């Protein structure tokens, strides 16, 4: 990983934009970042770490504190970093969260953190066209996940491999074993081996419990079988004694320990099955005899039933023969009814026509009565009509002729009435004009009355004008006085609204805090689930590692883990194994969820701070009181605004009042002119109405109007036409009566009856006809069914057979059934006992196989768990996790000694020691071997006895070694840049040169070294420098 360019603005003490081009130093391989204390040297490191991980190098500082206090509140802070990993170049830009002033009103608004990531093509990187990148993601969370995938290092690993922070060297050197243990476990992730050992121990415990449970279940099955009489008393006693011998230990001592017990149980089961087979055969014989007796009894019962049916059918046939004569008589009556019914219907039609003729004649007579009452016709005509229909045998021809004569007469009367109607209609127009003139005169009089009333109103309104003018001037004065209060009310209202807004923000922050708390809980659960999944994959991977070691074991050679030359149970080869890549992927997923969990917690902390700030700024946090105060000010303000709005309207009203006086004078003159015109129109209409009234008096009759007289004439014409129509219908109905009488006579002649009296006598009532039809149909259907039943073959056969002996066969069947049931009960009981014994034997056999199989399968796990946990009896005193950590720590010490001997001129050497303490926390101590410590040779020294300079370069050697080892443990990912923060001020010139020589060696291997220090002597040793200066106002800038 190589840093190419760093640009930032508003970060730490730097107010303006700062740009650092690291490509200028990468060719030489080493550069110096110098400046006075407080000039912002460590801020450069914080900016790089913030760009990559969204946090600062110092874990005590939050990203928000990275923002410069010298920046304007409206300016954003940001960091822009270009870096290369392998052959790919990337650009990342981040902004921390900050508070900026609101664009409207007072107060601030929180600007959320932002991040974006681009990939720079090789051509763009060569041209340093950093803005021509391909966007990868623009969300802070997505950027964090993608960067971790690209860099391949967590924040802690990055801090130990790329950045060596100020003041952290000495701490790691002087830690005790218990204090150094958690740090090394985190860096090397060796806790996975301890967790694997614990997992093995738990699995072994589970397997022991499972085997013990199988052992207990096996003993219980044998005891249960003896107690439930699955075996005889003698067999149970023998089996119990043998079980006590076979199940002495929970873990099966040998594969054949219970073989004799299983053989005895199998022999007992065979005896039970043989006895069951014998009783089953006897049961089958009795069942066959029972079946034969049941078949005989069933046949006899069927024959007896059919013989009873045959007897019943014979009796039914005799009864039908006795009913035959009555049925034939009923059939004859039904035949006569069917012949008489058509003739009767023809005769009935004559009666219906006569009834309709009588109705129409009466209607015509009633119409004639109305004309007689008005004197228009003679009273003899309706009497003649009614007399024609008094007798049913009246002459229809004579009635038709009379109707024809009357119809002609009434048609002539109708024509005369129409002529009279035409004469009356000629006066109708004059009457309508008279009505119209009277309506117009009434309207003119009404308008004249309204004009006189308007004139009086105008005179009264003109008299009211002076008083209205005085009232308007007083209202205008009051409105001006009240509107002058508006500025003060606006100020008070704005102040109250700001306080209400602060209260609302506080409530929203409290609700958001509850939501974030739930988010923190959910993020924590996802992190724990991911961690558990990672541990499972790690256990699988380590298990594959153990099987790989087992494949390399050779007889007589020591084991790489326990040192034993005897290998009784090597780990078996696993089928499916997890590789390191899957473990790394799961670990990255765990880190992702951990970062999400931390981010949620950080957001909750920031929200709590914002809530506290809001509470401080609120003088009165009660929203109800603020709302009441706001309503009061708003009401007063609304009232003042209303008064201010009234001023223009009041001023306009005064002007309108003057105009109104002029308008009233004009209206008075105009109204007086209209009154004169309406009076002249009324006089003219009165004269015209008199002339028309004299003309209409010539034709009026009985005080009626022309229209009423015309309506009476129309009604007379209507009555005359109705009478004509009645006579026309009578003539048609007479023709219908004659036709119906002729049809009835013809139907009677065609029938077997002499007259209509015989026809009526042959007719049956509706109910009786249906009753007779039902009786005949029922009789013939029963006769057909009886004949069919007697003809059936089984009935004929039953009549020919002798009587069935049902009672004797029932006694015989009851005897065979009793014997069969007894035999079946014995057979079922024996079969159940045999099945129970066989089932129990199979269960005991299955449990025995599982007991032996589980014992055999658990052997390797139990032995491996004992070795991994250094259990007593294994001759191993170091658990697996500590053993792996020792090997890794020894690699660090060996690599550190390479640097330390070069820097100290081979005087000092680090060595791992076994400190006093519990087994799991000793063996990670450090001591110094001083090869020039005495005249007699080397001596052992405590690391605390080193001087300040010696402590620095010893710690630096250890830190460099630790960084390289962590890098190698991380899959060999190359780390090309190393930044060392301070520590050179304690070194002598000679040692400083040695340290620089070592760092130049790293540079020769392709690494870029950045030293952050204020030591002036380093300027002579390092020509490439970035210098910072601190200004008088406390801000910093690059020195030009």
Beta strands, then each sheet from edge to edge (+ up, - down):
strand 1: 2-9
strand 2: 18-21
strand 3: 30-35
strand 4: 78-85
strand 5: 88-95
strand 6: 98-101
strand 7: 108-111
strand 8: 114-120
strand 9: 134-137
strand 10: 163-164
strand 11: 908-913
strand 12: 925-934
strand 13: 937-942
strand 14: 977-981
strand 15: 1008-1012
strand 16: 1025-1030
strand 17: 1036-1038
sheet 1: 2+ 1- 4+ 5- 8+ 9-
sheet 2: 10+ 14+ 15+ 3+ 16+ 17-
sheet 3: 6+ 7-
sheet 4: 11+ 12- 13+
end
